[in-house]
Amino acid sequence: MAAEEKPTETETLIHGVTLAPVTETTKEITKDPTTEPTREPTTARTTEPVTEKPTQIITAEPTTEKPVTKETAVTVTVTEIPGPKVGWLTIISTPTGAEVTIDGKNAGLTPVTGREVGEGSHAIAVSLSGFETYHAEKSVAAGEQAAVDATLKEIVIPTTVPTTQVTIQPEPTVTPPPCIGCDKGWIRVYCNVNGATVSFDQLSSGCTIANGYCDTEVSTTGTAFKTFTVQKPGYEIFTGSVSSWPAKGQTVTLYSTLVPVQSSGNIQVNSQPSGAVVTLDGGTWQYTPATFTSASTGTHFLKITLNGYQQYGTSVTVSPGQTSTVNAYLTPNPPQPRTGSLNIVTSPKGADIYVDGTYYAESPFIVTNLAPGSHVLRMYKAGFDEYMSTVTVNAGQQTPVSYTFTPQRGPVGSLDVFSTPAGSAVYLDGNYMGHTPYGGSLDIPSVLSGTHIILLRQQDYNDYTQTVNVRSGEIITVSAQLTPNAPSPHPDTTGQIMVVSTPSGAELFIDNSFKGITPVTIPDLPAGSHVVMVRQAGYTDATQTVTVTGGQVTPVSLSLAPVPVTKATPLSMLSIISAIALAGLAMAFFAKRQ
């Protein structure tokens, strides 16, 4: 009898998710040249039939030269394609900046982009102080890009109005003297951190945040407060103005956002295969395996690219003193013409387009060179509700996407961020939101009403910080003029190149070295002359020689021309007649010889 086979199991832990055990089993098969080989180790035997699973027995046909007289076993091992069975989740919310948990584990604040998860069903929770928690179950298949769009519902607590008891008194009616200070109102303060204390005009009186808010009773005829302060150890102190004073029985609502005191952690990035270019928040870059040290706490975005592979983008959350690990399994580019494209049109136009977390351009635009399958399309424009959906790209086809935005409603506003120079990383309350594009602005919709801190950062420039007060339904424009770092005794010997291409999504080579996928900013380039080339399948290469100046950003814009389609020239009538005549002479010649 054949020996019993024992499958072996291996577990993979990736991005904090324990994937299902992978069972490697030896199977017995007959080699068939028309069938693709299995990815599992296989064994072909000539032996008696066995009914045990998963072994399949096929008896080989006997030959006259060498009759089979005993058991023989030939084992053929086929290498399993590397990488766990995973998919990716992109989660957004209205308002933005909500806390996300996936299967009970913290995943950072919205927007969460390209978070790698094991295949199967996952429990999603999105919460924000002052709003009902959003719950959803999302099933993700292996290799699938899935999306969750959470619209949070504001918690509305009915205002308690003191009741007045009317007493009927006999004539004559006696009017009581007015009660000074008896009329009451309330001030409600919302905050993103429970346990924070609220005070007014630097007085000790106030309340403590619980369940996202707290109420303070005030006299409507008393002295109105001018300012309020919210604080908690480990967070920066928040101070705002009291916008209005309540009337009898009314509640005035104020909003505050506490930002953690800046601290840092590390990000460890591995890729399969290694040697890929990984950029942190579109700025500093390394080759994998890479470690980014002293990364500020909060949410960051990683883009991982390798020549010949689909680009990979994911968000990662950094906690103080901790190291966050990202393991990226890159997907090879499919052979041409097996890629597809998205033809995107919006009303109004000018919306920022992101596919799988990577910015491409403003609408209208055609996103090319996409692998067949599911992709997460995300679009937003200041003043309108954000759009996010999973779209399917088919090989060799252009998929049309047309969308009309709806104006934002509820306690949210928008930010429209410009910067000089362009290409600056933008952070909202410590969380990375994107880059200011070349020749445009970064739209940040669904920002909760209240005070927020905007930070812009770019290499060789001083950080730009601005406090903005967002009101419901309004668009706040931020125009940031970054100033270069103060000159040092030693001149800056490196600069940056910001490369955009038409179409975008092209592979970028600088001095024949792969650097990423357009649009992209490459820092730390030695000052001097460099050869910039962009390449995309179906287009001719575009090349330009640029000069990099130390401490400055050099913009480069390249346009790719489609490869001309070569059409077969039809044969002329004379050629056809000549060919027929030659064929006839050849036949006559052979007939004569016979």
C-alpha positions as CSV (number, residue, x, y, z in Angstrom):
1,M,0.0,0.0,0.0
2,A,1.1,3.6,-0.6
3,A,2.4,5.5,2.4
4,E,-0.1,7.9,4.0
5,E,0.8,11.6,3.0
6,K,0.8,14.2,5.7
7,P,0.1,17.8,4.6
8,T,2.2,20.5,6.2
9,E,0.8,23.9,7.3
10,T,2.5,27.3,7.4
11,E,1.1,30.5,8.8
12,T,1.9,33.9,7.5
13,L,1.6,37.1,9.6
14,I,1.4,40.2,7.4
15,H,0.4,43.8,8.3
16,G,-0.9,42.5,11.6
17,V,-3.2,39.9,10.0
18,T,-2.7,36.2,10.5
19,L,-3.5,34.5,7.2
20,A,-5.2,31.1,6.9
21,P,-2.8,28.2,7.0
22,V,-1.5,27.1,3.6
23,T,-1.6,23.3,3.1
24,E,1.1,21.9,0.9
25,T,-0.1,18.5,-0.4
26,T,1.6,15.9,-2.6
27,K,-0.8,14.9,-5.4
28,E,-0.5,12.2,-8.0
29,I,-1.2,13.2,-11.6
30,T,-0.6,12.2,-15.2
31,K,1.5,14.7,-17.1
32,D,-0.6,16.3,-19.8
33,P,1.1,18.7,-22.2
34,T,-2.1,20.6,-22.8
35,T,-2.8,21.2,-19.1
36,E,-1.0,23.9,-17.1
37,P,1.0,22.5,-14.2
38,T,-0.5,22.6,-10.7
39,R,1.1,24.9,-8.2
40,E,1.2,22.2,-5.6
41,P,4.0,19.5,-5.4
42,T,2.8,16.6,-7.6
43,T,3.7,12.9,-7.8
44,A,3.0,10.5,-10.7
45,R,3.0,6.8,-9.8
46,T,2.3,3.4,-11.4
47,T,0.6,1.6,-8.6
48,E,-2.7,0.1,-7.5
49,P,-5.7,2.5,-7.1
50,V,-6.0,4.2,-3.8
51,T,-9.2,6.0,-2.7
52,E,-7.7,8.2,0.0
53,K,-8.0,12.0,-0.4
54,P,-6.3,14.2,-1.6
55,T,-4.2,11.7,-3.4
56,Q,-5.3,10.9,-7.0
57,I,-3.9,7.7,-8.6
58,I,-3.5,7.4,-12.4
59,T,-2.1,4.1,-13.8
60,A,0.4,4.7,-16.5
61,E,0.0,2.9,-19.8
62,P,2.3,-0.2,-20.2
63,T,5.0,-0.2,-22.8
64,T,6.3,-3.1,-24.8
65,E,9.9,-2.1,-24.3
66,K,10.0,-2.0,-20.5
67,P,7.0,-3.7,-18.8
68,V,6.3,-2.3,-15.4
69,T,6.9,-5.0,-12.8
70,K,7.2,-3.0,-9.6
71,E,6.1,0.3,-8.0
72,T,7.9,3.4,-9.2
73,A,7.4,6.9,-8.0
74,V,8.5,10.1,-9.7
75,T,8.0,13.4,-7.8
76,V,7.7,16.6,-9.7
77,T,7.9,19.8,-7.5
78,V,6.2,22.9,-8.8
79,T,7.2,26.2,-7.0
80,E,4.2,28.0,-5.4
81,I,3.9,31.6,-6.5
82,P,5.2,33.6,-3.5
83,G,2.9,35.8,-1.4
84,P,0.0,35.2,0.9
85,K,-3.6,35.2,-0.1
86,V,-4.5,38.9,0.6
87,G,-6.6,41.8,-0.6
88,W,-6.7,45.5,0.1
89,L,-9.2,47.8,1.9
90,T,-9.6,51.5,1.4
91,I,-11.8,53.2,3.9
92,I,-13.1,56.8,3.9
93,S,-15.6,58.6,6.0
94,T,-17.7,61.8,6.2
95,P,-16.4,63.6,8.2
96,T,-12.8,62.6,7.6
97,G,-10.4,61.9,10.5
98,A,-12.5,59.1,12.1
99,E,-10.9,56.2,13.9
100,V,-10.9,52.9,12.1
101,T,-10.7,49.4,13.5
102,I,-10.5,46.3,11.3
103,D,-11.4,43.1,13.1
104,G,-11.0,44.9,16.4
105,K,-7.4,46.2,15.6
106,N,-6.6,49.9,15.2
107,A,-6.1,50.8,11.5
108,G,-5.6,54.6,12.0
109,L,-7.7,57.6,11.0
110,T,-9.7,58.0,7.7
111,P,-8.8,58.0,5.0
112,V,-7.2,54.5,5.3
113,T,-5.7,53.6,1.9
114,G,-4.8,50.2,0.6
115,R,-4.7,48.4,4.0
116,E,-3.6,44.8,3.4
117,V,-5.9,42.2,4.9
118,G,-6.3,38.4,4.6
119,E,-8.9,37.1,2.2
120,G,-12.3,36.6,3.8
121,S,-14.8,38.7,5.7
122,H,-13.7,41.5,8.0
123,A,-15.5,43.6,10.6
124,I,-15.1,47.4,10.0
125,A,-15.9,50.0,12.7
126,V,-15.5,53.8,12.1
127,S,-16.0,56.1,15.0
128,L,-15.8,59.8,15.7
129,S,-16.7,61.8,18.8
130,G,-20.2,63.2,18.5
131,F,-21.3,60.7,15.8
132,E,-22.8,57.2,15.8
133,T,-20.3,54.5,15.2
134,Y,-20.5,53.0,11.7
135,H,-20.3,49.2,11.5
136,A,-19.9,47.0,8.4
137,E,-18.8,43.6,7.3
138,K,-16.7,43.6,4.2
139,S,-15.6,40.5,2.2
140,V,-12.3,40.7,0.4
141,A,-11.1,38.2,-2.1
142,A,-7.5,37.4,-2.8
143,G,-6.0,40.1,-5.0
144,E,-9.1,42.3,-4.7
145,Q,-9.2,46.1,-4.1
146,A,-12.2,46.7,-1.9
147,A,-13.7,50.0,-0.6
148,V,-15.8,51.1,2.3
149,D,-17.4,54.6,2.3
150,A,-18.8,55.4,5.8
151,T,-21.2,58.4,6.2
152,L,-21.4,59.1,9.9
153,K,-24.6,60.2,11.5
154,E,-24.4,63.0,14.0
155,I,-25.7,62.3,17.5
156,V,-28.5,64.7,18.2
157,I,-29.5,65.0,21.8
158,P,-32.8,66.9,22.3
159,T,-32.3,70.1,24.3
160,T,-34.1,69.9,27.6
161,V,-36.2,73.1,28.0
162,P,-37.2,73.9,31.5
163,T,-41.0,73.7,31.9
164,T,-42.9,76.5,33.5
165,Q,-45.7,75.7,35.8
166,V,-48.6,78.1,35.5
167,T,-50.5,78.7,38.8
168,I,-53.9,80.3,38.6
169,Q,-54.3,82.7,41.4
170,P,-57.4,84.5,42.5
171,E,-57.9,88.1,41.6
172,P,-56.2,90.4,41.9
173,T,-53.2,88.9,40.1
174,V,-49.9,89.7,41.7
175,T,-46.9,89.8,39.3
176,P,-43.7,88.4,41.0
177,P,-40.5,90.4,40.6
178,P,-38.1,89.3,37.8
179,C,-35.6,86.6,38.8
180,I,-32.2,87.8,37.7
181,G,-30.0,84.9,36.6
182,C,-32.8,82.3,36.7
183,D,-32.9,81.8,32.9
184,K,-30.5,79.0,31.9
185,G,-28.8,77.9,28.7
186,W,-26.1,75.5,27.9
187,I,-22.7,75.4,26.0
188,R,-21.8,72.0,24.5
189,V,-18.2,71.4,23.6
190,Y,-17.3,68.5,21.2
191,C,-13.8,67.0,21.3
192,N,-12.0,64.1,19.7
193,V,-10.4,63.0,23.0
194,N,-12.4,61.7,26.0
195,G,-11.1,62.8,29.4
196,A,-10.1,66.3,28.2
197,T,-11.1,69.2,30.4
198,V,-12.9,72.3,29.3
199,S,-12.6,75.7,30.9
200,F,-13.8,79.2,29.9
201,D,-11.9,82.5,30.0
202,Q,-9.1,80.7,31.9
203,L,-11.4,80.0,34.8
204,S,-11.5,76.6,36.6
205,S,-15.2,76.1,36.0
206,G,-16.1,73.9,33.0
207,C,-16.7,70.2,32.3
208,T,-14.9,67.0,31.3
209,I,-15.3,65.4,27.8
210,A,-17.2,62.1,27.9
211,N,-18.6,60.3,24.9
212,G,-17.2,63.0,22.7
213,Y,-18.7,66.1,24.4
214,C,-19.7,67.8,27.6
215,D,-22.3,70.4,28.6
216,T,-21.9,73.5,30.8
217,E,-24.9,75.3,32.2
218,V,-24.8,79.1,32.0
219,S,-27.0,82.0,32.9
220,T,-28.4,83.7,29.9
221,T,-28.2,87.1,31.6
222,G,-24.7,86.5,33.0
223,T,-21.4,87.7,31.6
224,A,-20.7,86.0,28.3
225,F,-17.6,83.9,28.0
226,K,-15.2,85.0,25.3
227,T,-12.8,82.0,25.0
228,F,-12.8,78.3,25.9
229,T,-9.8,76.0,26.4
230,V,-9.6,72.2,26.0
231,Q,-6.6,70.3,27.3
232,K,-5.3,66.9,28.3
233,P,-1.7,65.7,29.1
234,G,0.0,64.4,26.0
235,Y,-1.9,66.8,23.7
236,E,-1.4,70.3,22.6
237,I,-3.7,72.8,24.3
238,F,-6.6,73.9,22.2
239,T,-8.1,77.5,22.5
240,G,-11.1,78.8,20.6
241,S,-13.6,81.6,20.7
242,V,-17.1,81.3,22.1
243,S,-19.0,82.2,18.9
244,S,-22.4,83.1,20.5
245,W,-24.2,83.1,23.9
246,P,-27.3,80.9,24.4
247,A,-30.8,82.3,25.0
248,K,-33.1,80.8,27.5
249,G,-33.4,77.0,26.9
250,Q,-30.9,77.1,24.0
251,T,-27.6,75.2,23.5
252,V,-24.6,76.7,21.8
253,T,-22.3,74.1,20.1
254,L,-18.5,74.5,20.0
255,Y,-15.9,72.1,18.4
256,S,-12.3,71.4,19.3
257,T,-9.6,69.0,18.0
258,L,-6.7,67.9,20.2
259,V,-3.5,67.1,18.4
260,P,-1.0,64.7,20.1
261,V,2.3,66.3,21.2
262,Q,4.7,65.5,18.4
263,S,6.7,62.3,18.9
264,S,7.9,59.7,16.5
265,G,8.2,56.0,15.7
266,N,9.7,53.9,12.9
267,I,8.4,52.3,9.7
268,Q,9.9,49.0,8.4
269,V,9.1,48.2,4.7
270,N,9.8,44.9,3.0
271,S,8.8,43.9,-0.5
272,Q,8.8,40.8,-2.6
273,P,10.8,41.0,-4.7
274,S,13.2,43.4,-2.9
275,G,15.0,46.3,-4.4
276,A,11.8,48.3,-5.0
277,V,11.7,52.1,-4.5
278,V,9.6,53.1,-1.5
279,T,8.6,56.7,-0.9
280,L,7.3,58.1,2.4
281,D,4.5,60.7,1.9
282,G,5.9,61.4,-1.6
283,G,9.2,62.7,-0.2
284,T,12.1,60.7,1.1
285,W,12.7,57.4,-0.5
286,Q,14.8,54.2,0.0
287,Y,15.2,50.8,-1.6
288,T,13.5,47.9,0.1
289,P,14.1,46.5,2.6
290,A,13.9,49.9,4.1
291,T,13.6,51.5,7.6
292,F,12.3,55.1,8.0
293,T,13.3,56.3,11.4
294,S,11.9,59.2,13.4
295,A,8.6,59.2,11.5
296,S,6.1,61.5,13.1
297,T,3.2,59.9,14.9
298,G,0.0,59.7,12.8
299,T,-1.0,58.4,9.4
300,H,1.5,58.2,6.5
301,F,1.3,57.0,2.9
302,L,3.8,54.6,1.3
303,K,4.2,54.1,-2.5
304,I,6.3,51.2,-3.6
305,T,7.4,50.8,-7.2
306,L,9.6,48.4,-9.1
307,N,10.3,48.3,-12.9
308,G,8.0,45.7,-14.4
309,Y,5.5,45.5,-11.5
310,Q,2.3,47.3,-10.7
311,Q,2.8,50.1,-8.2
312,Y,1.7,49.4,-4.6
313,G,0.3,52.0,-2.2
314,T,-0.8,51.7,1.4
315,S,-1.4,53.9,4.5
316,V,0.4,53.1,7.7
317,T,-0.1,54.5,11.2
318,V,2.9,55.3,13.4
319,S,2.6,55.2,17.2
320,P,5.1,56.8,19.6
321,G,8.2,54.6,20.1
322,Q,6.8,51.8,18.0
323,T,7.9,50.2,14.7
324,S,5.1,49.7,12.1
325,T,5.9,47.0,9.6
326,V,4.6,46.8,6.0
327,N,5.1,43.7,3.8
328,A,4.3,44.3,0.2
329,Y,3.9,41.5,-2.4
330,L,4.3,43.2,-5.8
331,T,2.3,42.0,-8.8
332,P,4.1,41.7,-12.2
333,N,2.7,43.9,-15.0
334,P,0.6,41.8,-17.4
335,P,1.9,41.5,-21.0
336,Q,0.6,44.0,-23.5
337,P,-2.1,44.5,-24.7
338,R,-3.6,43.0,-21.5
339,T,-3.8,46.3,-19.6
340,G,-6.9,48.5,-19.6
341,S,-7.8,52.1,-18.9
342,L,-10.4,54.3,-17.2
343,N,-12.0,57.3,-19.0
344,I,-13.1,59.6,-16.2
345,V,-15.4,62.5,-16.6
346,T,-17.0,64.5,-13.7
347,S,-19.4,67.4,-13.2
348,P,-18.0,69.8,-12.2
349,K,-14.6,69.0,-13.6
350,G,-11.3,69.5,-11.8
351,A,-11.8,66.7,-9.2
352,D,-8.6,65.0,-7.9
353,I,-8.4,61.4,-9.2
354,Y,-6.8,58.6,-7.2
355,V,-6.6,55.0,-8.2
356,D,-5.5,52.5,-5.6
357,G,-4.3,55.4,-3.5
358,T,-2.1,56.9,-6.2
359,Y,-2.8,60.5,-7.5
360,Y,-3.0,60.7,-11.3
361,A,-4.5,64.1,-12.3
362,E,-7.6,66.2,-12.3
363,S,-10.8,65.3,-14.2
364,P,-11.4,64.8,-17.0
365,F,-8.6,62.3,-17.5
366,I,-7.8,58.8,-19.0
367,V,-5.9,56.6,-16.6
368,T,-4.0,54.1,-18.6
369,N,-1.8,51.0,-18.1
370,L,-4.0,49.4,-15.4
371,A,-3.9,45.7,-14.7
372,P,-7.2,43.8,-15.4
373,G,-9.3,43.3,-12.3
374,S,-10.7,45.4,-9.4
375,H,-9.3,48.9,-8.6
376,V,-10.4,51.5,-6.0
377,L,-11.3,54.8,-7.7
378,R,-11.5,57.8,-5.4
379,M,-12.3,61.3,-6.4
380,Y,-13.0,64.4,-4.5
381,K,-13.5,68.1,-5.0
382,A,-13.7,70.9,-2.4
383,G,-17.3,71.7,-1.5
384,F,-18.7,68.3,-2.6
385,D,-19.3,64.9,-1.2
386,E,-16.4,62.5,-1.8
387,Y,-16.7,59.7,-4.4
388,M,-15.3,56.2,-3.9
389,S,-16.1,53.0,-5.7
390,T,-14.6,49.7,-6.8
391,V,-14.3,49.6,-10.6
392,T,-13.4,46.7,-12.9
393,V,-10.8,47.1,-15.6
394,N,-10.9,44.7,-18.6
395,A,-7.9,43.8,-20.7
396,G,-7.6,45.9,-23.9
397,Q,-10.7,48.0,-23.0
398,Q,-11.4,51.5,-21.9
399,T,-14.0,51.7,-19.1
400,P,-16.0,54.9,-19.0
401,V,-16.7,56.5,-15.6
402,S,-19.0,59.5,-15.4
403,Y,-20.0,61.1,-12.1
404,T,-21.9,64.2,-10.9
405,F,-20.9,65.4,-7.5
406,T,-23.4,66.4,-4.9
407,P,-22.8,69.4,-2.6
408,Q,-21.7,68.6,0.9
409,R,-24.2,68.7,3.8
410,G,-24.0,68.3,7.5
411,P,-21.3,69.7,9.9
412,V,-18.5,69.5,7.4
413,G,-16.5,71.9,5.2
414,S,-13.6,71.6,2.8
415,L,-10.0,72.8,2.3
416,D,-8.4,73.8,-1.0
417,V,-4.6,73.8,-0.5
418,F,-2.1,75.5,-2.8
419,S,1.6,75.7,-2.2
420,T,4.7,77.4,-3.7
421,P,6.6,75.3,-4.6
422,A,4.2,72.6,-5.6
423,G,4.8,69.0,-4.5
424,S,4.5,69.8,-0.8
425,A,3.2,67.1,1.6
426,V,0.0,68.2,3.4
427,Y,-0.9,67.1,6.9
428,L,-4.3,67.7,8.5
429,D,-4.0,67.5,12.4
430,G,-0.9,65.4,12.0
431,N,-2.3,63.0,9.4
432,Y,-1.0,62.9,5.8
433,M,-3.6,63.9,3.2
434,G,-1.6,64.1,-0.1
435,H,0.6,66.4,-2.1
436,T,-0.1,69.7,-3.7
437,P,0.0,68.9,-7.5
438,Y,2.0,70.8,-10.1
439,G,-0.2,73.5,-11.5
440,G,-3.2,72.8,-9.2
441,S,-4.4,72.4,-5.6
442,L,-5.1,69.6,-3.2
443,D,-8.8,69.3,-2.3
444,I,-9.6,68.0,1.2
445,P,-13.3,67.5,1.6
446,S,-15.4,66.3,4.6
447,V,-13.5,68.2,7.2
448,L,-15.4,68.4,10.5
449,S,-16.4,71.9,11.5
450,G,-14.1,73.5,14.0
451,T,-10.4,74.5,14.3
452,H,-7.7,72.4,12.6
453,I,-4.0,72.6,12.0
454,I,-2.6,72.5,8.5
455,L,1.1,71.6,8.0
456,L,3.0,71.6,4.7
457,R,6.4,70.1,4.4
458,Q,9.0,69.8,1.7
459,Q,12.7,69.0,1.7
460,D,15.0,72.0,1.7
461,Y,12.2,74.3,2.9
462,N,10.9,75.3,6.3
463,D,7.6,73.8,7.5
464,Y,4.5,75.9,6.9
465,T,1.8,75.7,9.6
466,Q,-1.6,77.4,9.6
467,T,-4.6,77.1,11.9
468,V,-7.9,77.2,10.0
469,N,-11.4,77.5,11.3
470,V,-13.7,75.3,9.1
471,R,-17.4,76.1,9.0
472,S,-20.2,73.9,7.7
473,G,-20.6,74.1,3.9
474,E,-17.7,76.5,3.4
475,I,-14.5,76.1,1.4
476,I,-11.3,77.4,3.1
477,T,-8.5,78.3,0.7
478,V,-4.9,77.8,2.1
479,S,-2.1,79.4,0.0
480,A,1.2,78.4,1.5
481,Q,4.4,80.1,0.5
482,L,7.2,77.9,1.8
483,T,10.5,79.6,2.6
484,P,13.9,77.9,1.8
485,N,16.0,76.8,4.7
486,A,18.5,79.4,6.0
487,P,21.7,79.3,4.0
488,S,24.4,77.2,5.7
489,P,28.2,77.7,5.5
490,H,28.3,74.7,3.1
491,P,26.2,75.1,-0.1
492,D,23.4,72.5,-0.7
493,T,24.7,70.0,-3.2
494,T,21.4,68.2,-3.9
495,G,18.0,69.2,-5.3
496,Q,14.7,67.7,-6.4
497,I,13.0,66.8,-9.7
498,M,9.2,66.8,-9.9
499,V,8.2,64.8,-12.9
500,V,4.7,64.7,-14.5
501,S,3.9,62.9,-17.7
502,T,1.0,62.7,-20.2
503,P,-0.4,60.2,-19.8
504,S,0.5,59.6,-16.2
505,G,1.5,56.2,-14.7
506,A,4.7,56.0,-16.8
507,E,7.9,54.5,-15.5
508,L,10.5,57.1,-14.7
509,F,14.2,56.6,-15.3
510,I,16.9,59.1,-14.2
511,D,20.3,58.4,-15.7
512,N,19.1,55.0,-16.7
513,S,18.1,54.1,-13.1
514,F,14.4,53.3,-12.3
515,K,13.0,55.9,-9.8
516,G,9.2,55.3,-9.7
517,I,5.9,56.0,-11.5
518,T,4.7,59.4,-12.6
519,P,3.7,61.8,-11.2
520,V,6.5,61.7,-8.7
521,T,9.0,63.9,-6.9
522,I,12.6,62.6,-6.6
523,P,14.7,64.3,-3.8
524,D,18.4,64.2,-3.0
525,L,19.6,64.3,-6.6
526,P,23.1,65.7,-7.0
527,A,23.3,69.2,-8.5
528,G,24.1,69.1,-12.2
529,S,22.9,67.6,-15.4
530,H,20.6,64.5,-15.5
531,V,18.9,62.5,-18.2
532,V,15.2,62.0,-17.5
533,M,13.2,59.4,-19.4
534,V,9.6,58.2,-19.1
535,R,8.4,54.9,-20.6
536,Q,4.9,53.4,-21.0
537,A,3.8,50.4,-23.1
538,G,2.1,51.5,-26.3
539,Y,4.0,54.8,-26.4
540,T,7.4,56.0,-27.6
541,D,9.9,56.9,-24.9
542,A,10.2,60.6,-24.0
543,T,13.6,61.9,-22.9
544,Q,14.8,65.3,-21.6
545,T,18.1,66.5,-20.1
546,V,17.6,68.8,-17.1
547,T,19.8,70.7,-14.8
548,V,19.3,70.3,-11.0
549,T,20.2,73.2,-8.8
550,G,21.1,72.6,-5.1
551,G,18.3,73.3,-2.7
552,Q,15.7,73.8,-5.4
553,V,12.8,71.9,-7.1
554,T,13.1,71.4,-10.9
555,P,9.7,70.7,-12.6
556,V,9.8,68.4,-15.6
557,S,6.7,67.7,-17.9
558,L,7.0,65.1,-20.6
559,S,4.4,64.0,-23.2
560,L,4.4,60.5,-24.6
561,A,3.4,59.9,-28.2
562,P,1.4,56.7,-29.1
563,V,3.4,54.1,-31.1
564,P,2.2,54.4,-34.8
565,V,0.0,51.5,-35.8
566,T,1.5,49.7,-38.8
567,K,-1.1,48.6,-41.3
568,A,-0.4,45.7,-43.7
569,T,-0.2,47.0,-47.4
570,P,-2.7,45.2,-49.6
571,L,-1.2,43.3,-52.6
572,S,-1.5,44.9,-55.9
573,M,-3.4,43.2,-58.8
574,L,-0.2,42.8,-60.7
575,S,1.5,41.1,-57.8
576,I,-1.4,38.6,-57.5
577,I,-1.4,37.8,-61.3
578,S,2.4,37.3,-61.2
579,A,2.1,35.0,-58.2
580,I,-0.6,32.9,-60.0
581,A,1.5,32.7,-63.2
582,L,4.6,31.5,-61.3
583,A,2.5,28.9,-59.5
584,G,1.2,27.6,-62.9
585,L,4.7,27.3,-64.3
586,A,5.9,25.4,-61.3
587,M,3.0,22.9,-61.6
588,A,3.6,22.4,-65.3
589,F,7.3,21.8,-64.6
590,F,6.7,19.1,-62.0
591,A,4.0,17.5,-64.2
592,K,6.5,17.3,-67.1
593,R,9.1,15.6,-64.9
594,Q,6.7,13.0,-63.8
